[in-house]
Amino acid sequence: MALAETSQQAPVGVATAERGGALAQWISRHAPILLLGLFMILFPSIANDFFLRQIAGWTMILGMIALSLMFLAGYGGMVSLVQMTVAGLAGYMIAVFGESSLPKVSLFWPWWAAVPISIVIAVAFGTLAGALSARTEGIYTIMITLALATSFFYLTLQNWPIFNGFSGFTTIPAPHFLGVHWGEPVPLYYMILFFAALSYAAVLYVSRAPFGLTLQGVRDNPRRMEAIGYNVTAHRIAAYAFAAVIAAIGGILLVWQNNQISPFSVGVDVVINILIIAVVGGIGHPIGPFIGALIYVILRTFALDALVAVGLDGRRFQMLIGLGFLVIVLFSPDGVVGLWRRWASRAFAPNGRSGS
Amino acid sequence: MAVTFGNEETGYGARRNDALGRWIGRHPIAALVIAIAVIFVLWLVFAPWPAGFEDVFGKKGIFINALFNGITLGGLYFLVATGFTLIFGLMRNVNLAHGSLYLFGGYMGYEAGEWTGSWLFSYVVAFICCAIVGMAMQFLIFRRMEGQDLRQTLVTLGLSIVFSDLMVWIWGGNAIQIDTPDYLEGPVPMPIVIAVKSNGETVFLQYPLVRLVIFAAAVVIGVAMWLALNRTRVGVMIRAGVDDRDMLSVLGYRVQLLFIAVFAFGAGLAGMAGIVGGTFQSLSLGEDSHFLLASLVVVIVGGMGSITGAALGALIIGLSEQIGTVYFQNYSTVLSFLIMVVVLALRPQGLLGRR
């Protein structure tokens, strides 16, 4: 698993940690991510609704779903394509239990009841999918999870009583509480930002906690971990459960942002796009999926116009994505984050040691 | 990986019978259940149905048609999945571009058929075109990243995206149907009674000839592959490579050449299956992922890397899809998914897979 072998390092570029108070040291060690956080908090003051919703919102939501894949692939060595399906199931459940334009299916529960039950159902599904694929090894995971994801797509397409078949659900409002209507662009942005930051921090924390370290041990040598006395399968399934929580929250936010959900939100191409986002960003570090999502969203939003502007057919967008993905996989298996790390280690280490 | 070269699963005929006997000895109840099921299905097919039966199963004609459609669809799935499983078994490469090869073969066969007017010749064209693409993939890309399973898989994924967009570009999004040649057109009567009219006249099943011919061809190809794998020198090399390719290459065999040959063969089979699919159903955008999914499920159910497993899996999935379409209209794909889940839960390596 070459892609999973990128080791866990502290962010590069802050090699000169000053001797000082613990707080100053902590701040200087985490300067890039703190600056990014500050920028994201101030972003609504400089950006219009289009950038908030279409660029930042989508980046963070897709980033979260890809982050749950990255957690499994990067730390667990399990490339699970079922994460988008988990997110989609959570989104469907919020439409089924909450409000939608379809009174004969929707139960119109209040958000504080619909959200937890959606997350519970989606996490149960994600854990079950994990239990099915965790018993097999390595490359089989990708096959089994792809088959599961595609089956779910066909289920939503064919099932009318629960998933409302081909047309899915529309007009699913974001909740209204604390006197704020969370469907408005700025509140929605902050809600998405909060959960994206939370899941980023959670993944970072878990990756350094005993559970995450054990998981990385399982990734590198399951047999040895088994011999030491760890329950390899249980750790893998627990990792699936944790990743499913992130994916489920991402899925609910996706529905509130998008206002609708249909089988084409969980189609094979979407499932694969999530993998592409995670791999292009880099599955060595939790920031990777967000970078990948930003690249993907920018391409998706502007590639059509850009392609037309240079005289090509705008419909070749998918090929652009595919070719970009191929280039990254062929030349930088650890994604954009890996590219940047190599560049940074060369730029900041003048004694000629290459980072790769 | 256990060195099980020449064990009961790959041995010669006499030893195979032994293996079957031993399997029955070890699992008497399962063997009994399977035997009863087989006899029951045969009885369902050949005997006239008693009165109460049609209330449960619907008309006999519908059931028999679903059964035949399922078996012939299984033949098509076998053609696609067998290349997939061979490539996986030998090279540990999950070729996610296999569906694209299927669709590409279908389109090339369609073009060749339009151009020359010969349906049989289009198979040759499809096989050669897909084999060339497969060889190029193995020679130019996968050879350079051997042993990196995940990276190879990601590359096939990227390729499948590019391929499918290229094919949409060239052939558009509309469905294309490959015409059945005249000499295979039309139904033939089968010696199976599906109903007795009130005036005592018996109605026999009429079934499309082309589907029967293609199914027979799939069986012939399957048997030929089994013989080639088990009775020829190249087959021995492939089986040895599946078990331990490092050892095979240490022994001085040219493993790279073998890899290219197997990749070309698997891809070519997928291409030929594309024409079959284009004749049975149609070729269109999205069929590539449909057949990729079918191959995945077939191979997961049957057992990865096993040809017999692919045949068994293809039969099960083909039947479950067709019978599901008749009896549980809205859940036909979910039925094959359920079968996959049950197999994974009880036997993660697949029905005929080895650990």
Interface residues (C-beta under 8 A of the other chain):
Chain A: M1 A2 L3 A4 V79 L132 S133 R135 T136 G138 I139 Y140 I142 M143 I144 L146 A147 L148 T150 S151 Y154 L155 Q158 N159 W160 V268 D269 I272 L275 I276 V279 D313 R315 R316 Q318 M319 I321 G322 L323 F325 L326 V329 L330 P333
Chain B: R92 V94 L96 I141 Q148 D149 L150 R151 T153 L154 V155 L157 G158 L159 I161 V162 S164 D165 L166 W169 S289 L293 L296 V297 V299 I300 M304 N330 Y331 S332 T333 V334 S336 F337 M340 V341 L344 A345 P348 Q349
